[in-house]
């Protein structure tokens, strides 16, 4: 596992202007989903290794890293200013982030949220958290072993993206 803070990854996405509209609930949701998908892409590309250790909570709009969600909500201007600094990240992380941007960067927060709802572990832990009565954040924490079971879904997306990237404009393969 790397010694990377998820907020550093969030700052990278903010520096790429991927949290549009910025400093809004929608921007925060989009950052959360990019954090989720980038972690899964990183895991796929690095034999299950984690980019960061923080676990996701299964919230109504999908998977969320609570500390980053709150920081974006309460201290966006600090995150934005920090995102303008030179971020030194390992090459394998940068590759996963760029791939995440290429595959998911143009999607809306709503589209990304819907995609995250396709994960069985989101459904399981969202229901487990007591959505109808009292929401219990501790019961919404998704163990990484549960996400590992569904990495094949992200690997299919990566494979499809790589195939489309290797296809010429006229549709012929190289």
Backbone bond lengths (Angstrom), bond angles and torsions (degrees), N, CA, C in turn:
res aa  C-N    CA-C-N  psi(-1)  N-CA   C-N-CA  omega(-1)  CA-C   N-CA-C  phi
1 X - - - 1.455 - - 1.526 108.70 -
2 X 1.292 115.62 143.97 1.456 121.72 177.95 1.519 110.48 -80.80
3 X 1.290 115.36 165.14 1.458 121.34 177.11 1.532 108.97 -103.38
4 X 1.315 115.66 51.33 1.465 122.38 -176.63 1.524 108.40 -106.28
5 X 1.311 115.90 138.65 1.460 120.70 174.50 1.532 108.62 -88.65
6 X 1.325 118.20 138.35 1.467 120.09 177.72 1.530 112.97 -57.19
7 X 1.325 117.23 -30.20 1.475 119.50 178.46 1.532 110.85 -62.38
8 X 1.341 117.17 -31.10 1.461 120.91 176.91 1.529 110.09 -66.14
9 X 1.318 115.73 -40.14 1.464 120.07 177.15 1.526 109.60 -66.69
10 X 1.330 116.68 -41.55 1.475 120.87 176.77 1.524 109.96 -59.40
11 X 1.324 117.62 -42.31 1.470 121.04 179.17 1.526 110.58 -61.79
12 X 1.335 117.26 -36.92 1.463 120.18 178.31 1.530 109.59 -62.67
13 X 1.336 117.22 -45.28 1.463 120.67 179.22 1.532 111.15 -65.15
14 X 1.322 117.35 -38.09 1.474 121.17 177.40 1.527 109.61 -64.42
15 X 1.334 117.06 -42.25 1.471 120.84 178.69 1.521 111.63 -62.35
16 X 1.336 116.86 -26.24 1.463 122.29 178.06 1.534 111.64 -86.65
17 X 1.334 116.59 4.43 1.474 123.33 -178.53 1.526 112.52 58.36
18 X 1.319 116.30 39.19 1.457 120.32 -178.77 1.519 113.36 -94.87
19 X 1.309 117.24 0.59 1.472 120.07 -179.70 1.531 111.00 -101.02
20 X 1.312 115.56 45.29 1.467 120.77 -179.05 1.521 110.70 -83.65
21 X 1.304 119.74 137.26 1.458 126.40 -11.19 1.532 110.79 -70.85
22 X 1.322 114.93 130.45 1.462 122.16 -174.16 1.524 111.94 -64.21
23 X 1.319 113.70 149.28 1.463 122.85 176.05 1.528 112.47 57.50
24 X 1.323 115.58 39.48 1.463 121.96 177.47 1.529 108.46 -132.13
25 X 1.323 115.84 169.13 1.458 119.84 175.42 1.524 109.97 -59.22
26 X 1.319 116.13 -42.51 1.466 121.16 179.42 1.532 111.30 -61.65
27 X 1.340 116.65 -42.69 1.463 120.88 177.59 1.522 111.43 -62.48
28 X 1.326 116.20 -40.00 1.461 121.40 178.85 1.526 110.65 -65.77
29 X 1.326 116.73 -43.25 1.468 120.58 178.30 1.530 109.68 -60.69
30 X 1.332 116.79 -42.74 1.461 120.05 -178.73 1.531 110.69 -63.96
31 X 1.324 117.10 -43.72 1.467 120.32 177.69 1.526 110.05 -60.13
32 X 1.329 116.85 -42.48 1.463 120.58 -179.85 1.527 111.45 -60.28
33 X 1.314 116.29 -43.24 1.464 119.46 -177.89 1.525 110.85 -72.22
34 X 1.324 117.49 -34.36 1.468 119.85 175.43 1.525 110.35 -66.40
35 X 1.324 117.36 -36.83 1.462 120.82 174.77 1.533 109.98 -61.72
36 X 1.314 115.86 -43.62 1.460 121.39 -179.46 1.535 110.95 -63.12
37 X 1.324 115.82 -53.30 1.462 118.62 -176.93 1.532 112.21 -68.10
38 X 1.336 118.03 -33.21 1.467 118.97 178.14 1.528 110.67 -67.91
39 X 1.328 117.58 -36.88 1.464 119.50 176.35 1.535 110.21 -62.91
40 X 1.323 116.60 -43.27 1.464 120.11 179.90 1.530 111.79 -67.07
41 X 1.316 116.71 -40.46 1.470 120.12 176.74 1.523 109.58 -62.55
42 X 1.319 116.27 -44.29 1.463 120.10 178.49 1.526 110.26 -59.31
43 X 1.325 116.64 -44.19 1.466 120.84 179.21 1.529 110.88 -61.19
44 X 1.332 117.06 -42.03 1.464 121.02 179.03 1.529 111.35 -62.82
45 X 1.300 116.27 -42.77 1.467 121.33 -175.90 1.525 113.28 -78.67
46 X 1.351 117.02 -15.02 1.463 120.46 -173.73 1.532 112.52 -128.60
47 X 1.328 115.36 38.74 1.472 121.73 174.01 1.524 114.33 51.78
48 X 1.316 116.19 43.30 1.464 120.90 175.71 1.515 115.21 85.21
49 X 1.331 117.27 -3.25 1.460 121.49 178.69 1.532 109.26 -65.10
50 X 1.344 116.29 142.44 1.466 121.10 -179.55 1.525 111.76 -90.36
51 X 1.317 115.83 143.95 1.456 121.45 174.31 1.526 109.39 -75.49
52 X 1.327 116.69 -39.03 1.467 123.62 176.87 1.522 107.91 -147.66
53 X 1.329 116.25 161.25 1.465 120.30 -171.48 1.527 114.40 -91.03
54 X 1.317 119.09 -20.60 1.463 120.36 -177.36 1.519 110.56 -56.96
55 X 1.314 114.87 138.98 1.464 120.94 -178.70 1.520 110.41 -95.71
56 X 1.308 114.25 152.63 1.456 121.79 179.59 1.522 111.02 -84.40
57 X 1.324 114.66 147.96 1.461 121.85 169.31 1.520 107.08 -100.92
58 X 1.325 116.05 143.81 1.466 121.35 175.41 1.531 107.48 -89.12
59 X 1.330 115.75 100.27 1.463 122.29 178.75 1.527 109.10 -102.02
60 X 1.302 116.18 173.44 1.464 121.34 -177.98 1.528 112.63 -54.70
61 X 1.332 117.04 -41.73 1.465 120.68 -177.84 1.524 113.14 -90.70
62 X 1.324 117.46 14.33 1.457 120.45 177.53 1.514 112.25 116.52
63 X 1.312 115.33 -160.11 1.456 121.99 -177.40 1.524 111.18 -76.51
64 X 1.345 114.95 138.24 1.462 121.11 -174.09 1.520 110.13 -140.48
65 X 1.330 115.79 138.75 1.461 121.94 167.54 1.526 105.95 -96.06
66 X 1.297 116.32 106.11 1.460 122.21 -168.75 1.528 113.67 -58.61
67 X 1.330 118.06 -41.98 1.471 119.54 -179.46 1.531 111.23 -61.26
68 X 1.315 116.45 -43.61 1.469 120.46 -179.02 1.528 109.95 -70.15
69 X 1.324 117.10 -38.33 1.468 120.84 178.43 1.531 110.43 -58.76
70 X 1.321 115.69 -46.42 1.469 120.08 -179.50 1.525 111.58 -67.73
71 X 1.323 116.83 -39.86 1.462 119.41 -179.99 1.527 110.51 -65.43
72 X 1.316 117.29 -42.16 1.466 120.47 177.31 1.524 109.74 -60.83
73 X 1.307 116.37 -42.99 1.458 122.21 -178.61 1.529 112.06 -66.59
74 X 1.317 117.08 -43.81 1.467 121.61 -171.92 1.519 115.36 -98.56
75 X 1.334 118.05 -21.55 1.471 120.55 -174.29 1.523 111.41 -139.07
76 X 1.322 116.50 42.41 1.461 119.83 -175.78 1.526 111.92 -57.47
77 X 1.327 117.55 -43.33 1.471 119.83 -175.55 1.530 110.98 -60.61
78 X 1.326 118.08 -35.34 1.468 120.60 176.96 1.532 110.76 -67.13
79 X 1.329 116.13 -44.40 1.463 119.77 177.84 1.525 110.70 -60.41
80 X 1.315 116.12 -43.04 1.467 121.47 -178.67 1.524 110.82 -62.80
81 X 1.329 116.45 -46.02 1.467 120.41 179.12 1.521 110.15 -62.38
82 X 1.337 116.32 -45.64 1.466 120.72 179.69 1.527 111.66 -64.32
83 X 1.329 117.28 -30.31 1.466 120.39 -178.45 1.527 111.78 -67.90
84 X 1.335 116.01 -15.97 1.457 120.17 179.61 1.526 111.90 -83.99
85 X 1.339 116.07 -11.92 1.461 120.81 176.42 1.528 109.52 -73.64
86 X 1.310 116.04 158.04 1.455 121.25 176.60 1.526 108.51 -69.33
87 X 1.326 116.62 118.42 1.459 121.44 179.50 1.522 108.95 -95.89
88 X 1.308 116.10 118.65 1.454 120.35 178.24 1.522 108.49 -97.55
89 X 1.306 114.93 108.31 1.459 121.35 -179.38 1.523 109.31 -123.65
90 X 1.342 116.72 149.48 1.471 119.26 176.59 1.529 111.26 -60.20
91 X 1.312 115.40 151.59 1.463 122.32 -177.15 1.527 112.49 -56.17
92 X 1.342 117.32 -41.63 1.464 119.12 -178.32 1.527 111.77 -64.85
93 X 1.313 117.30 -31.92 1.467 120.94 177.32 1.526 110.15 -72.68
94 X 1.324 116.52 -45.80 1.470 120.32 178.32 1.530 110.03 -57.54
95 X 1.323 117.33 -42.35 1.465 120.51 178.75 1.528 111.38 -60.68
96 X 1.328 117.39 -42.55 1.471 120.96 178.77 1.523 110.91 -66.54
97 X 1.325 117.04 -39.12 1.466 120.48 179.84 1.531 111.10 -67.51
98 X 1.320 116.47 -42.26 1.472 119.65 177.98 1.524 111.16 -63.68
99 X 1.320 116.72 -40.91 1.458 120.41 178.07 1.530 110.42 -64.61
100 X 1.318 116.79 -40.57 1.468 121.32 176.31 1.520 110.21 -60.24
101 X 1.321 115.98 -44.93 1.469 120.85 179.19 1.528 110.62 -61.69
102 X 1.328 117.24 -44.50 1.459 121.24 -178.64 1.528 112.06 -64.61
103 X 1.322 116.17 -40.67 1.468 119.97 -176.62 1.521 112.15 -81.82
104 X 1.334 117.57 -44.30 1.464 121.51 -170.08 1.531 114.87 -113.76
105 X 1.318 117.65 -9.01 1.464 121.05 -172.88 1.517 115.63 -59.75
106 X 1.329 117.77 -31.67 1.468 120.49 -177.85 1.523 112.98 -88.75
107 X 1.317 117.02 -5.44 1.472 120.75 179.52 1.532 109.83 -75.41
108 X 1.318 115.22 150.05 1.464 119.85 176.64 1.520 109.40 -78.77
109 X 1.315 115.49 166.31 1.464 120.91 175.98 1.523 110.24 -58.45
110 X 1.299 116.28 -41.13 1.465 120.51 -179.48 1.530 111.40 -64.74
111 X 1.324 117.02 -43.47 1.466 120.33 178.72 1.529 110.97 -62.99
112 X 1.329 116.24 -43.52 1.461 120.27 179.51 1.525 111.23 -65.27
113 X 1.322 115.62 -38.58 1.464 120.30 177.81 1.523 110.08 -62.00
114 X 1.326 116.72 -45.86 1.465 121.01 178.50 1.527 111.20 -60.84
115 X 1.337 117.02 -39.85 1.464 120.44 178.31 1.527 110.59 -63.96
116 X 1.317 117.13 -39.55 1.473 119.23 -179.39 1.525 111.19 -68.52
117 X 1.326 116.58 -23.78 1.472 120.31 177.53 1.530 112.06 -72.62
118 X 1.316 117.09 -10.11 1.467 121.46 178.15 1.527 112.31 -77.17
119 X 1.312 116.69 -8.06 1.457 120.61 -179.17 1.521 109.64 -88.03
120 X 1.329 115.56 124.80 1.459 121.19 -178.97 1.525 111.65 -57.79
121 X 1.329 116.59 -37.18 1.463 119.16 -178.30 1.532 111.13 -66.21
122 X 1.348 118.15 -32.24 1.470 119.05 174.92 1.532 109.02 -62.11
123 X 1.321 116.67 -49.05 1.464 120.86 -178.52 1.522 110.63 -59.14
124 X 1.317 116.48 -46.07 1.467 121.84 -177.38 1.528 111.43 -60.81
125 X 1.332 117.33 -49.06 1.462 120.15 -175.07 1.524 112.75 -80.49
126 X 1.311 117.22 -24.94 1.462 119.46 174.06 1.524 109.33 -67.29
127 X 1.325 116.33 -45.46 1.473 120.74 177.28 1.525 111.04 -64.79
128 X 1.307 116.33 -40.80 1.462 122.23 -179.00 1.534 111.88 -61.60
129 X 1.326 115.85 -28.69 1.470 120.51 -175.90 1.524 113.31 -74.50
130 X 1.322 117.90 -6.89 1.461 120.48 177.24 1.512 113.28 83.80
131 X 1.299 117.28 50.70 1.465 121.89 -173.34 1.517 114.06 -60.28
132 X 1.319 118.96 -28.52 1.465 119.26 -175.83 1.524 112.51 -86.66
133 X 1.300 116.96 -26.93 1.458 119.84 -177.44 1.522 109.95 -108.37
134 X 1.303 115.81 -102.87 1.460 121.76 -179.88 1.523 108.91 -105.45
135 X 1.321 116.73 121.63 1.463 121.29 -179.94 1.523 109.00 -74.60
136 X 1.305 117.58 124.24 1.459 123.79 179.66 1.528 108.08 -111.89
137 X 1.338 116.25 104.56 1.471 120.48 -177.27 1.523 112.51 -59.23
138 X 1.328 116.47 -34.64 1.466 119.09 -179.25 1.525 111.42 -63.51
139 X 1.320 117.29 -33.57 1.463 120.60 179.31 1.527 112.13 -79.88
140 X 1.327 116.60 -10.44 1.464 120.21 -179.67 1.527 112.95 -93.04
141 X 1.323 117.70 -1.36 1.468 120.99 -178.86 1.531 109.71 -72.69
142 X 1.327 114.60 126.04 1.468 121.20 -176.60 1.527 109.29 -97.08
143 X 1.328 117.47 116.19 1.474 119.61 177.26 1.530 110.86 -66.38
144 X 1.312 116.31 144.84 1.464 119.83 -179.24 1.522 112.23 -62.97
145 X 1.321 118.38 -28.26 1.467 119.04 177.68 1.528 110.78 -62.11
146 X 1.332 117.20 -28.62 1.471 121.01 176.34 1.530 110.26 -72.23
147 X 1.332 117.28 -40.32 1.467 120.39 178.08 1.526 111.43 -67.43
148 X 1.324 116.62 -35.46 1.467 120.18 179.83 1.526 111.50 -58.60
149 X 1.328 117.04 -33.52 1.464 121.60 -179.80 1.526 111.93 -64.71
150 X 1.330 116.20 -20.80 1.467 119.96 -175.80 1.527 113.42 -113.00
151 X 1.315 117.04 11.72 1.464 120.17 178.41 1.525 112.40 -60.42
152 X 1.319 116.40 -26.86 1.466 119.60 179.95 1.534 111.13 -57.98
153 X 1.332 117.37 -30.61 1.473 120.59 179.45 1.520 110.50 -65.04
154 X 1.314 116.21 -43.14 1.465 120.66 179.46 1.520 109.98 -71.94
155 X 1.326 117.15 -36.91 1.458 120.06 178.61 1.525 110.61 -61.55
156 X 1.319 118.15 -36.97 1.473 121.69 176.57 1.526 110.61 -61.69
157 X 1.328 116.72 -41.19 1.466 121.22 179.27 1.530 109.86 -65.53
158 X 1.324 116.41 -44.42 1.470 120.86 178.62 1.529 109.72 -60.83
159 X 1.313 116.73 -46.52 1.467 120.19 179.80 1.521 111.96 -60.49
160 X 1.323 116.76 -44.28 1.468 120.74 179.04 1.525 110.36 -63.09
161 X 1.311 117.10 -41.04 1.464 121.10 178.65 1.532 110.17 -62.60
162 X 1.326 116.21 -46.49 1.470 119.70 -178.21 1.517 111.70 -65.48
163 X 1.325 118.28 -35.71 1.462 121.29 176.17 1.524 109.81 -65.13
164 X 1.333 116.87 -45.63 1.470 119.82 -179.21 1.522 111.28 -65.29
165 X 1.312 117.05 -32.03 1.458 121.54 179.59 1.529 110.99 -70.23
166 X 1.324 116.32 -28.54 1.467 121.01 -179.02 1.520 113.08 -91.74
167 X 1.311 116.33 9.49 1.449 121.02 178.81 1.525 108.37 -101.97
168 X 1.305 116.79 133.63 1.454 119.95 179.32 1.518 110.12 -70.66
169 X 1.297 117.03 168.54 1.464 121.70 -178.19 1.516 112.51 -62.12
170 X 1.320 118.23 -28.45 1.465 119.47 -179.80 1.528 112.06 -87.69
171 X 1.333 116.20 5.27 1.460 119.66 173.85 1.509 115.85 93.79
172 X 1.323 118.07 -2.45 1.455 120.17 179.66 1.527 110.09 -88.45
173 X 1.316 116.06 143.31 1.443 121.14 176.85 1.529 109.72 -77.76
174 X 1.310 115.66 152.77 1.458 120.42 175.24 1.506 109.91 -71.70
